Amino acid sequence: MSKESAFLIYCMELEKQARRLSGRQVYDLFDRHGLFEFVTRFYELLHVHGEKYILEDLDARIAEMAA
């Protein structure tokens, strides 16, 4: 497994716990808002930050894609 894939799973678990979602719900959220590509593309910038920053960045991306 690549480091990007492992980090993507980590981000999905963070979002799942923060929003209290099922695995399917978090998958759909990531799919609907382009978060799979976002996390993979910006891995180098995201992986050096803490959980709070990562969640804020993911939430900002969700809000941006929903607008």
N, C-alpha and C positions, 0 to 999 in steps of 0.2 A: 504494500500500500504506500502510495506517495505521501510526502509530508503535507501536501495540499489537501489530499483526500482525508487524511486523519484530522486535519484542522477543520475541514468542512463538517465532519461528523461532530467534532467538539462544539462548533458554533450551533449546529442543529440541536444538540443536547442543551446548550445554554438557553436557547430560545424556547425549547420545549419546557424546561423547568420554569423559566421566567413567566411564561404565558399560561402555564399549566395546560399544555396541549398534548394530544395523543401523538404517536409517531406519524400517523397518517396526516393529521392536521398540520404538523410542522413541515412535513414533506410538501403538502399542497401550498402552504404559505411560501416556502422557498421557491417552489416552481412558479407560482403565480406572480411573484415579485422579482424574479430574476436573481435570487440570492445565491443560487448555485454558481452562476457565472461570476457574480460580484465577489463572493468570498474567494473563489479560485483566482480571479484576476488580481485582486488586491491582497493576496496572502502575505506578501512581503511587508506591507504596511500594517496589516491587522494583527498578525501573530505576535508582535512584540508588545501589545497592549493588554491590559487587564480585562476581566470579564465585563465590568461596568462600561468601559469604552466600547468594547465589541458590541454589546447589546444596544448601546446608544446609536452606534453606526448602522447596525442592522435595522433598528427602528426608523432611523432617518431615511434609509433606502426604501423601506416599506411605505413610508409616508410620501416620499417622492414619486414612487411608482403608482401609488393610489390616486394621486392628484391628476 
